[in-house]
Amino acid sequence: MTLVNIPRLDLQQYTQGSAEDRQKFIQDLGRAFNETGFVTIANHGLSQELIDELYSVVKAFFDLPQEIKNKYEFPELAGQRGYTSKGKEKAKDAKVPDLKEFWQRGQTIVGEEYSKEDFPDNPFVEELPRFNEITAQVYKKLEDAGRSLLKAIATYLELDENYFEPHVINGNSILRAIHYFPIENPDELPADAVRAGAHEDINLITLLIGASADGLEVLTKNGEWYPIKAKGEDIVVNVGDMLQRLTNNKLKSTTHRVVNPPRELMKTSRYSVPFFLHPKASMSLACLESCISEKYPKQYEDYTAGQYLDERLREIGLKM
């Protein structure tokens, strides 16, 4: 097995540390994102009590009767708000859908004019008021942690520390609660059906709050699948395609997947809560001039974040 650089970093080293501490954090983060695209982060601002309650309310939502969950599914929103039922999303180029259902919470705009078409309201789950409160709290805390990480990334890229701020404040970020449901009849599954097929994330960075079970794996440069094990209180953070595109492949959006459990555990559920940090649709993803050279020629056409998101949602089956 290849040794993979997925360091455990302390966010407070950046947010509260000395100039020397901050610089070390920036370089450690940048090096890992350049080599593997993944880190684990401690002291990210979410208490263990909040994480525990989050997983409790998420389980309670997915335990609701199917007809109740279906009330909160809005296909016209392309899965960007509310519930998405089984069999809808697949990895790009996959032949079969992932073995999951999920809920997505989007941005609540503050202090700016906006259209409901761009930022639809988040559905309120009448049956579980605490579900709405907890997911709103977690969204805000992960957005704050993500903004701190983007400041460190901007500094690593020799940009102004606040380069990303105007693009991600009131941006298109999404909190997703996922239920990888029990597999009752493993023998009836298509051979290539998995909980989450091999894919890269669309956004700038993803912040993942642990998971209730193992299964997350990343693809190494040598073509091997490497399991990611984070301490229970840590979050896993990875580069998304938008950041890879912006940096002309300097920072790596690494392929990852969620594999099916061993046969004896197939009838159990797995829950996972990633936060996909997106910029506003208007942000340019044109490769940074500082990341283009004779050795590293420009790899991508100029796109906006909105154009890229639209293209990818169609590829994964959420938008027609």
Order of alpha helices (4+ residues) and beta strands (2+ residues): beta-alpha-alpha-beta-alpha-alpha-beta-beta-alpha-alpha-beta-beta-beta-beta-beta-beta-alpha-beta-beta-alpha
